[in-house]
Amino acid sequence: MKFNQIKYMWLVTIAVFILAACSSAPGGSEDSPIQGSSSSSAWQAEFDIENCTLITEGSSAYFILEPGFQLVLEVGSEKLAITVLAETIEIDGTQTRVVEEREWRNNQLIEVSRNFFAMCEQTGDVFYYGEDVDMYSGGQLSSHSGAWRAGEGAARAGLIMPRQPVVGMKYFQEIAPGVAMDRAEIISLDETFSTPAGDFENVLKTREGTVLNPLEKEFKQYVRGIGLIQDQKLLLTSYGFLENQ
């Protein structure tokens, strides 16, 4: 073999080695939680929760955790009611607030979930510790699909809503491998949006999905002092505190 041929083969070997090393480097997959990385493709999975004083009642910019507060979103025959209950429960050693979601379609109850949240007193970030889920079909309980709790198996708390969102933020909301791996990306802070409950400016917009189904994407919008005003097709129709809470 001539010298030029040997030199060429040596360069090709080096190039292949470098490419293989890069592709196998830790954190190379966008679908994996990347801890402590500032890369724009990284999904934040560590939130310094251990440095927080966690509380079960309070108001963050886009998330109300006050007992009796309720959001109702509707479209056509679909309805979603989100109610902050006067109930707390300990999850993974942390006292959390229970927020109930009830969803109907054609006046039939199709899902009830009890979600567990705690707020960082220092930052106002709201963390998600899991949910109990009851799915219904034809008026009968059919499954508990999607249920998870932090501290069970490899599951741990995620970030449901940052107090000070910044466009480009990407974070895991649920961290329960194989069960629930929802995540969100902040894509806008200055949307204008209209709902049956009112017209809003400076609206926060997120694109949300799950590692378990990378093709699944949905958009949600939030307003300061209220919270969720749009969930895909569902639009806010009423909000406020229930009188008998």
N, C-alpha and C positions, 0 to 999 in steps of 0.2 A: 504494500500500500504506500503511495507517495505521501510526502510530508503534508501537502495541502489537504489531502483527503483525511489524514489523521487529525489535523488541526480542526477540520470541519466537524468530524464526528465527536471530538472532545467538546466543542462548543455546544453542539446539540444536546449532548449528555448533561452538561451543566444547566442548560436552559430548562430541560425536562425536570431535573432535580429541583430547581428553584420554584417552578410552577407547582410541582407536587407539594412542596413544603408550604407554599402560600395557601393552597386550597385546603390543607389539613390543619392550619393554624387555629387555635381556640378562638371562638367568637366569630368564625367566618360565616356562620349561617344567620341570616336575619330572623329566622323563626325561633332562634334560641334566646333565652334571657341572657343578656350580657351585663355583667355586674361591674360597676365602676368604670364604664367606658364612656367617652365623650363623643364617639363616632356618631355621625348623623344617621347611620343605619341601625344603631343600637336601640334596643327596647329596654328601658330601665326596669330592673327587677329588684333593686335594693333601695330602701327608702328611709333608712336611719330611724326606724320606728322605736328602737330601744332608747333613743335620746328624747323621746316625746313623753309628755304627761298626757295620757289618753283620757278623753272625757266622752260622755255619752249624750251630751246635750249642748247645743250651740248652733250658730249660724256661720257658715263660711260664705265666700263670695257667691258661689254658684250651687251651694248645697245647704239646704235647711234641715237641721237635725233637732227640731223642736217638737215635742209630743203634741199631737193634734193637727199638725200641718199636713195638708193633703193637696195633691195634684191630680187632676182628671184630664186625660187625653182621649180623644175620640176621632173616628173617621167611619162614616157609613154605619155598619152594624158592629163595629169593633170598639171596645172601650177598655181603658186601663186606668185603674185608680191606685195611686201610690200614697200610703198613709204612714206617717211616723207614729208608732204606737207608744203608749205609756208603759213600756215594758223593756227590760234589759235582760241580757243573758251573758254568762261568762263563756267565752270561746278562746281556747288556747291560752288561758290564764289572763285574758283581758275582758273587762266588762264592756259589752257592746250594746248599742241601741237597736231594737228590732224595727225594721221598716217593712210593712206588708205591701205586696203588689197583688192586685186581683185583676184578672183579665177575662173579658167576656167576648163572645162572638155570637151574633144572632140571639142575644139574650141568654145564651148558655155559658155558664162558667167553664173556662177551659184551663185556667192555671191560677194557683195561689202560691206565692213564694214569700218566705220570711227571710229577709236579708239582714245581715249583721254588720253594723258600722261603728267605728270609733273615730273621734276627731283629735288631731294633735293640737293641744292647747297653745303651744308655742308658734306653730306655723299656720294653723287653720286647714292643713291638708286632711282629707277624709279617707280613711282606710277601710277596705272591704275584707271581712273575716269569713265570708261564706254565706250560704243560703240553704234553707230547707225548701224543697219543692214538691208540690202536689199537682200532678197533671190529671185532667179530667177528660173523659170521652163519653158522650151520651149521658152526662150527669153522674157518671161513675168514676171513682178514682182509678186511674190507669197506670200511673208510674210516678217515680220520683226522679226522673231524668234530669241531670244537671246539678243535683244537690252535692254540696261539698262544705267542709268546715276546716278552717285553718287549724293546724296541729294534728290532723288525722292523716297518716301516711306522710307523704312529702308536701302536703298542702300548706301554704302559708299566706298571710295577708297580702293583698295588692292595694294599689292606689286607685280609688274610685274617682276622686276629683282633687286636683291641686288647688291650693288657695290662690296662687298667683300663676295661672297658666301662661305659657309663652308659645307662640306659633313655632311648630317644629317639635315640641315635646312629644315623646313616644314612650308609653309606659304600660306595664301589665296591670290590669284591674283584678284579674283572678289568676292565682298561681296554684292550680291543682292538676298536676300532670296527668293526662289521660282522661280527665273529667271536665275541667273548665279552665281554659287558658285565654280568656278574653283580654284584649288590649286596645288601647285608644291612642290616636294621634291628634294633636291640636292643629287644625288647619286654618282657622281664622278667628279673630277676636272682634271684628267690626262688621258683621253681617247685619242686614236689615231684614226683618221677618214678620209676617202677619199671621195671627191665629184668631180663632173665634173669641179668645179671651183678651185680645188686644194686639196692637202693633208695637214692635220692639226694635230698638237700635242697639248697636254695640253688642251684638249677639255672639256668643262663643259657639263655634262649630267644630265637631269632632268627626273623624272617620274611625269606625270601630270594626273589629273583626276578631277572629280567633285562630290560634295556631292549629287547632284541630281541624279546621276547614279554611285554608288560606284564601279560597275563592269567595268566601262569604264576607261581604262588606255592608255596613249600614252607616247612615249619617244621623247624628243627633245634634240638637241645638239647645243652648242654655242661656238664661238671662240672670244677671245679678239680682239678688234679693228674692228670686223665685225658684230657679233651678231649671229642670227639664221643661222645654216648651214644644219640642218636636222630637218624635222617635219614629223615623221612617215616615210612614203615611199618617201616623197619629199626631194630632195637633191639640195643644192645650185649649180646653174649653172652660175650666174653672180652677181656682187655686185659693188657698187661705186656710184658716184654722177652723176646725169643726167646733160647733157650739158646745157639745156635750163632752168635750175632752178636758 
